[in-house]
Amino acid sequence: MPSRLGADLVLLAHFLFVAFAVFGGLLLLADQRWAWLHLPVVAWSSVVNLAGWTCPLTPLEKALRSRSGGAGYQGGFVEHYVGRLVYPGGMPRRMELIAGVSIVVWNAMVYGAIVLVPG
C-alpha cells in the first residue's frame, strides 16, 4: 500500500509539474517573482522533450507501481498518460519535439503579454 500511495503521489506531482510548466506563466499576473521558479521548469520541460530524455519522476513512479504489484508501462509519462489519448497507436517522436518547442513558444507569448506589454 505505501508503494502504491507513493506512486500515486509521484503521478500527482508529475501532473502538477507539467501543468505549472504550461500555465505557470499566468502567475506573473499576481507576482512577477514567479518567473524565478517558472522559467527553470519551462527550460527543463522543453529540454526533456527535445532531447528525448526521461524525467526522473517517470522511473520513480514505475518502480513504486511495480513494487506495489501494479502494472508498469512503456515509454514516458506524457506518452503514457497524455499521448495515448491523442495517439492511441503510440505517440510519434515528432510530437515530443512539437511539445518541446510549443512550451517555449507558448510561454514566450505569455511572458511577452504580461511583462513586456504595459498594462
C-alpha positions as a Markdown table, in Angstrom:
| # | Residue | x | y | z |
|---|---|---|---|---|
| 1 | Met | 0.0 | 0.0 | 0.0 |
| 2 | Pro | 2.7 | 2.6 | 0.8 |
| 3 | Ser | 4.3 | 1.9 | -2.6 |
| 4 | Arg | 1.1 | 2.5 | -4.4 |
| 5 | Leu | 0.4 | 5.7 | -2.5 |
| 6 | Gly | 3.9 | 6.8 | -3.3 |
| 7 | Ala | 3.4 | 6.1 | -7.0 |
| 8 | Asp | 0.1 | 8.0 | -6.9 |
| 9 | Leu | 1.8 | 10.9 | -5.2 |
| 10 | Val | 4.6 | 10.9 | -7.8 |
| 11 | Leu | 2.0 | 10.8 | -10.5 |
| 12 | Leu | 0.2 | 13.8 | -9.0 |
| 13 | Ala | 3.5 | 15.7 | -8.6 |
| 14 | His | 4.3 | 15.0 | -12.3 |
| 15 | Phe | 0.9 | 16.3 | -13.5 |
| 16 | Leu | 1.3 | 19.4 | -11.3 |
| 17 | Phe | 4.8 | 20.0 | -12.7 |
| 18 | Val | 3.5 | 19.7 | -16.3 |
| 19 | Ala | 0.6 | 22.0 | -15.5 |
| 20 | Phe | 2.9 | 24.5 | -13.9 |
| 21 | Ala | 5.2 | 24.4 | -17.0 |
| 22 | Val | 2.2 | 25.1 | -19.2 |
| 23 | Phe | 0.2 | 27.5 | -17.2 |
| 24 | Gly | 2.6 | 28.8 | -14.5 |
| 25 | Gly | 3.4 | 31.9 | -16.6 |
| 26 | Leu | 0.0 | 33.2 | -15.8 |
| 27 | Leu | 1.1 | 33.5 | -12.1 |
| 28 | Leu | 3.1 | 36.5 | -13.2 |
| 29 | Leu | -0.1 | 38.4 | -13.3 |
| 30 | Ala | -0.1 | 38.1 | -9.5 |
| 31 | Asp | 3.6 | 38.5 | -8.9 |
| 32 | Gln | 6.4 | 38.6 | -11.4 |
| 33 | Arg | 8.8 | 36.8 | -9.0 |
| 34 | Trp | 7.1 | 33.6 | -10.0 |
| 35 | Ala | 9.4 | 33.8 | -13.1 |
| 36 | Trp | 12.3 | 32.7 | -11.0 |
| 37 | Leu | 10.7 | 29.3 | -10.4 |
| 38 | His | 8.7 | 29.0 | -13.6 |
| 39 | Leu | 11.5 | 29.7 | -16.1 |
| 40 | Pro | 13.7 | 26.8 | -15.0 |
| 41 | Val | 10.6 | 24.5 | -15.1 |
| 42 | Val | 9.9 | 25.6 | -18.7 |
| 43 | Ala | 13.5 | 25.0 | -19.6 |
| 44 | Trp | 13.6 | 21.6 | -18.0 |
| 45 | Ser | 10.3 | 20.5 | -19.7 |
| 46 | Ser | 11.5 | 21.7 | -23.1 |
| 47 | Val | 14.9 | 20.1 | -22.9 |
| 48 | Val | 13.4 | 16.7 | -21.7 |
| 49 | Asn | 11.1 | 16.7 | -24.7 |
| 50 | Leu | 13.6 | 18.0 | -27.3 |
| 51 | Ala | 16.4 | 15.7 | -26.2 |
| 52 | Gly | 14.2 | 12.7 | -25.7 |
| 53 | Trp | 15.2 | 12.3 | -22.1 |
| 54 | Thr | 13.2 | 10.6 | -19.4 |
| 55 | Cys | 12.1 | 12.7 | -16.5 |
| 56 | Pro | 13.4 | 11.2 | -13.2 |
| 57 | Leu | 9.9 | 11.1 | -11.9 |
| 58 | Thr | 8.8 | 8.5 | -14.5 |
| 59 | Pro | 11.2 | 5.7 | -13.4 |
| 60 | Leu | 10.4 | 6.5 | -9.8 |
| 61 | Glu | 6.6 | 6.1 | -10.4 |
| 62 | Lys | 7.2 | 2.9 | -12.4 |
| 63 | Ala | 9.4 | 1.4 | -9.7 |
| 64 | Leu | 6.8 | 2.2 | -7.0 |
| 65 | Arg | 4.0 | 0.8 | -9.1 |
| 66 | Ser | 6.0 | -2.4 | -9.7 |
| 67 | Arg | 6.9 | -2.7 | -6.0 |
| 68 | Ser | 3.1 | -2.4 | -5.1 |
| 69 | Gly | 2.3 | -5.2 | -7.6 |
| 70 | Gly | 0.8 | -2.8 | -10.2 |
| 71 | Ala | 1.4 | -2.9 | -13.9 |
| 72 | Gly | 4.2 | -0.7 | -15.3 |
| 73 | Tyr | 4.1 | 1.0 | -18.7 |
| 74 | Gln | 6.3 | 1.5 | -21.6 |
| 75 | Gly | 7.6 | 4.9 | -22.6 |
| 76 | Gly | 7.5 | 8.2 | -20.8 |
| 77 | Phe | 4.9 | 9.9 | -18.6 |
| 78 | Val | 3.4 | 12.2 | -21.3 |
| 79 | Glu | 3.4 | 9.4 | -23.8 |
| 80 | His | 1.6 | 7.1 | -21.4 |
| 81 | Tyr | -0.9 | 9.4 | -19.7 |
| 82 | Val | -1.5 | 12.1 | -22.4 |
| 83 | Gly | -0.2 | 10.8 | -25.7 |
| 84 | Arg | -2.4 | 7.7 | -25.8 |
| 85 | Leu | -5.5 | 9.9 | -25.6 |
| 86 | Val | -4.3 | 11.8 | -28.6 |
| 87 | Tyr | -2.4 | 9.0 | -30.4 |
| 88 | Pro | -3.9 | 5.6 | -29.3 |
| 89 | Gly | -1.4 | 3.8 | -31.6 |
| 90 | Gly | 1.6 | 5.4 | -29.9 |
| 91 | Met | 3.0 | 8.9 | -29.7 |
| 92 | Pro | 5.4 | 9.7 | -32.6 |
| 93 | Arg | 8.7 | 11.3 | -31.7 |
| 94 | Arg | 7.8 | 14.4 | -33.7 |
| 95 | Met | 5.1 | 15.1 | -31.2 |
| 96 | Glu | 7.6 | 15.2 | -28.4 |
| 97 | Leu | 9.6 | 17.7 | -30.5 |
| 98 | Ile | 6.5 | 19.8 | -31.1 |
| 99 | Ala | 5.7 | 19.7 | -27.4 |
| 100 | Gly | 9.3 | 20.9 | -26.5 |
| 101 | Val | 9.0 | 23.8 | -28.9 |
| 102 | Ser | 5.4 | 24.6 | -28.1 |
| 103 | Ile | 6.1 | 25.0 | -24.4 |
| 104 | Val | 8.8 | 27.6 | -25.1 |
| 105 | Val | 6.7 | 29.5 | -27.7 |
| 106 | Trp | 3.5 | 29.5 | -25.6 |
| 107 | Asn | 5.4 | 30.8 | -22.5 |
| 108 | Ala | 7.3 | 33.4 | -24.6 |
| 109 | Met | 3.9 | 34.7 | -25.7 |
| 110 | Val | 2.5 | 34.7 | -22.1 |
| 111 | Tyr | 5.6 | 36.4 | -20.7 |
| 112 | Gly | 5.5 | 38.9 | -23.6 |
| 113 | Ala | 1.9 | 39.7 | -23.0 |
| 114 | Ile | 2.3 | 40.1 | -19.2 |
| 115 | Val | 5.8 | 41.5 | -18.8 |
| 116 | Leu | 6.6 | 43.4 | -22.0 |
| 117 | Val | 3.2 | 44.9 | -22.7 |
| 118 | Pro | 2.4 | 47.8 | -20.4 |
| 119 | Gly | -0.9 | 47.4 | -18.8 |
